[in-house]
Amino acid sequence: MTVIIDYPIKNEYRFELNSTNGFSRELLIKEISKAYYKMYEEEEATATKKTIPPEKRIGMYNRNETNGKYNIWGHDIADLVLSDIQIYDSVNGMLILALIIES
């Protein structure tokens, strides 16, 4: 299956998950969480405009937009909540999972 992450980022992130035995809800959520943490780490490593630490933010509560690999904007990872997963069949028989993330 292909998992699509498109929030809170400008450059969509896709990753593949494979299993011969399927995925429990717990395992699927753990894999999605790992992908988000990896994405935020890659963003910080590739950005020249770094994240302003929460304690140094003046006049804003949300995370500033950074200019790394994914262009993350608006929310720190701790702000995010997975509320739903929409599952689609692709033409090639693979499943596509679209995440509904709220903050």
Backbone as numpy.savetxt, mean C-alpha at the origin, in Angstrom:
# Nx Ny Nz CAx CAy CAz Cx Cy Cz
-2.31 -14.64 -8.01 -3.14 -13.46 -8.01 -2.26 -12.22 -8.01
-2.83 -11.14 -8.50 -2.17 -9.85 -8.49 -2.90 -8.95 -7.50
-2.15 -8.32 -6.62 -2.72 -7.39 -5.65 -2.32 -5.98 -6.08
-3.31 -5.08 -6.12 -3.07 -3.71 -6.55 -3.20 -2.77 -5.35
-2.15 -1.98 -5.13 -2.17 -0.94 -4.11 -2.17 0.39 -4.86
-3.18 1.22 -4.58 -3.23 2.53 -5.25 -3.58 3.67 -4.29
-3.51 3.41 -2.99 -3.80 4.44 -2.00 -2.89 4.27 -0.81
-2.32 5.31 -0.30 -2.29 6.71 -0.71 -1.03 7.01 -1.55
-1.03 6.57 -2.75 0.13 6.74 -3.63 -0.31 7.25 -4.99
0.62 7.88 -5.69 0.34 8.34 -7.05 0.76 7.30 -8.08
1.79 6.52 -7.76 2.29 5.50 -8.69 1.87 4.12 -8.17
0.91 3.53 -8.84 0.34 2.24 -8.44 1.42 1.19 -8.20
1.18 0.35 -7.19 2.09 -0.74 -6.84 1.32 -2.05 -6.98
1.88 -2.98 -7.73 1.28 -4.31 -7.90 2.29 -5.36 -7.43
1.76 -6.40 -6.83 2.62 -7.53 -6.48 1.84 -8.82 -6.65
2.57 -9.89 -6.86 1.99 -11.21 -7.11 2.02 -12.05 -5.84
0.97 -12.82 -5.65 0.91 -13.82 -4.58 0.54 -15.15 -5.21
1.26 -16.18 -4.83 1.00 -17.52 -5.37 0.90 -18.52 -4.23
0.01 -19.47 -4.37 -0.12 -20.54 -3.40 -0.85 -21.71 -4.04
-0.38 -22.91 -3.79 -1.09 -24.09 -4.29 -2.24 -24.46 -3.36
-2.18 -23.97 -2.10 -3.21 -24.29 -1.11 -4.18 -23.15 -0.83
-4.06 -22.04 -1.54 -4.93 -20.90 -1.30 -4.43 -20.04 -0.16
-5.22 -19.05 0.22 -4.85 -18.11 1.27 -5.98 -17.99 2.28
-5.65 -18.11 3.54 -6.63 -17.79 4.59 -6.73 -16.26 4.66
-7.75 -15.76 5.29 -7.87 -14.30 5.46 -6.67 -13.76 6.21
-6.26 -14.47 7.25 -5.13 -14.03 8.06 -3.86 -13.93 7.23
-3.57 -14.96 6.45 -2.36 -14.95 5.63 -2.42 -13.86 4.57
-3.57 -13.68 3.95 -3.72 -12.64 2.94 -3.48 -11.26 3.54
-4.05 -10.99 4.70 -3.87 -9.70 5.35 -2.41 -9.49 5.76
-1.75 -10.54 6.22 -0.33 -10.42 6.57 0.51 -10.08 5.34
0.22 -10.70 4.20 0.97 -10.43 2.97 0.73 -8.99 2.47
-0.50 -8.53 2.58 -0.81 -7.15 2.20 -0.09 -6.17 3.12
-0.10 -6.45 4.41 0.59 -5.60 5.38 2.09 -5.54 5.08
2.70 -6.69 4.81 4.13 -6.72 4.48 4.42 -5.88 3.24
3.53 -5.96 2.25 3.72 -5.18 1.02 3.64 -3.69 1.31
2.71 -3.27 2.14 2.60 -1.85 2.50 3.85 -1.37 3.22
4.32 -2.14 4.19 5.54 -1.75 4.92 6.73 -1.66 3.97
6.84 -2.61 3.07 7.93 -2.59 2.07 7.81 -1.35 1.19
6.60 -1.04 0.76 6.38 0.12 -0.10 6.79 1.41 0.62
6.39 1.57 1.87 6.75 2.77 2.63 8.27 2.86 2.84
8.92 1.72 3.08 10.38 1.71 3.24 11.07 2.10 1.93
10.61 1.56 0.80 11.19 1.90 -0.50 10.97 3.37 -0.82
9.82 3.89 -0.46 9.53 5.30 -0.69 10.54 6.17 0.05
10.76 5.87 1.31 11.69 6.68 2.11 13.12 6.56 1.57
13.49 5.37 1.12 14.84 5.15 0.59 15.06 5.84 -0.75
14.01 6.02 -1.55 14.18 6.59 -2.89 13.78 8.06 -2.98
13.20 8.61 -1.92 12.73 10.00 -1.96 13.84 10.98 -1.61
13.86 12.08 -2.32 14.76 13.19 -1.93 14.00 14.17 -1.05
12.68 14.22 -1.19 11.81 15.01 -0.31 11.31 14.05 0.76
11.93 14.09 1.92 11.67 13.11 2.98 10.40 13.42 3.77
9.92 12.41 4.47 8.75 12.53 5.32 9.08 13.40 6.53
8.23 14.38 6.79 8.40 15.20 7.99 7.89 14.38 9.17
8.73 14.20 10.20 8.29 13.43 11.37 7.04 14.06 12.01
6.13 13.26 12.54 4.88 13.79 13.11 5.10 14.91 14.13
6.12 14.78 14.97 6.35 15.79 16.00 6.87 17.12 15.45
7.30 17.13 14.18 7.81 18.36 13.57 6.84 18.96 12.55
5.68 18.39 12.42 4.69 18.90 11.47 4.00 20.12 12.07
4.01 21.18 11.29 3.38 22.43 11.73 2.19 22.71 10.82
1.03 22.86 11.41 -0.14 23.21 10.65 -0.74 22.08 9.83
-0.23 20.88 9.99 -0.80 19.74 9.27 -0.71 18.49 10.14
-1.72 17.66 10.01 -1.75 16.42 10.76 -1.24 15.27 9.90
-1.60 15.32 8.62 -1.25 14.24 7.70 0.20 14.30 7.27
0.64 13.23 6.70 1.99 13.08 6.16 2.12 13.96 4.91
3.27 14.56 4.76 3.54 15.32 3.54 3.78 14.38 2.37
3.58 14.88 1.16 3.85 14.06 -0.03 5.36 13.97 -0.24
5.81 12.76 -0.54 7.22 12.55 -0.84 7.36 12.21 -2.32
8.58 12.26 -2.81 8.81 12.09 -4.25 9.62 10.84 -4.58
9.41 9.80 -3.82 10.12 8.55 -4.06 9.45 7.70 -5.12
9.73 6.43 -5.09 9.26 5.48 -6.09 7.74 5.47 -6.26
6.99 5.70 -5.20 5.53 5.60 -5.25 4.79 6.93 -5.08
5.50 7.98 -4.71 4.88 9.29 -4.44 3.76 9.16 -3.41
4.12 8.72 -2.23 3.13 8.57 -1.15 2.71 9.95 -0.67
1.43 10.10 -0.43 0.89 11.38 0.03 -0.14 11.14 1.14
-0.31 12.08 1.99 -1.47 12.17 2.86 -1.52 11.36 4.14
-0.93 10.18 4.18 -1.13 9.37 5.38 0.10 8.54 5.74
0.38 8.52 7.03 1.40 7.61 7.55 0.82 6.20 7.52
1.67 5.21 7.55 1.19 3.83 7.47 0.28 3.47 8.64
0.51 4.06 9.80 -0.32 3.77 10.97 -1.75 4.30 10.82
-1.97 5.21 9.86 -3.31 5.77 9.64 -4.20 4.87 8.80
-3.64 3.87 8.13 -4.36 3.10 7.12 -5.12 1.92 7.70
-6.30 1.66 7.12 -7.15 0.54 7.54 -7.64 -0.17 6.28
-7.44 -1.48 6.22 -7.97 -2.28 5.12 -9.44 -2.57 5.44
-10.35 -2.01 4.63 -11.77 -2.20 4.93 -12.45 -3.22 4.01
-11.86 -3.48 2.84 -12.48 -4.41 1.91 -11.45 -4.83 0.86
-11.71 -5.96 0.26 -10.92 -6.43 -0.88 -11.90 -6.82 -1.97
-11.76 -6.20 -3.14 -12.61 -6.55 -4.28 -11.82 -7.51 -5.17
-12.45 -8.60 -5.56 -11.78 -9.65 -6.32 -12.37 -9.72 -7.73
-11.47 -9.70 -8.71 -11.88 -9.74 -10.11 -11.14 -10.87 -10.82
-11.77 -11.46 -11.81 -11.12 -12.43 -12.69 -10.53 -11.68 -13.87
-9.29 -11.97 -14.21 -8.69 -11.34 -15.39 -8.87 -12.26 -16.59
-8.60 -11.75 -17.76 -8.76 -12.54 -18.99 -7.86 -13.76 -19.02
-6.70 -13.68 -18.38 -5.76 -14.80 -18.40 -6.00 -15.79 -17.26
-7.11 -15.63 -16.52 -7.43 -16.58 -15.47 -6.87 -16.24 -14.10
-6.07 -15.20 -14.02 -5.52 -14.78 -12.73 -6.56 -13.95 -11.97
-6.50 -14.00 -10.66 -7.33 -13.13 -9.84 -6.64 -11.80 -9.66
-7.43 -10.73 -9.63 -6.91 -9.40 -9.34 -7.61 -8.92 -8.07
-6.83 -8.52 -7.09 -7.39 -8.04 -5.82 -7.18 -6.54 -5.75
-8.27 -5.79 -5.66 -8.23 -4.34 -5.50 -8.55 -4.05 -4.04
-7.64 -3.36 -3.38 -7.78 -3.08 -1.96 -8.56 -1.80 -1.73
-9.47 -1.82 -0.76 -10.17 -0.63 -0.33 -9.54 -0.23 1.01
-8.74 0.83 0.96 -8.01 1.30 2.12 -8.62 2.62 2.58
-8.85 2.73 3.86 -9.37 3.97 4.44 -8.37 4.51 5.45
-8.59 5.76 5.81 -7.69 6.38 6.78 -8.50 7.18 7.79
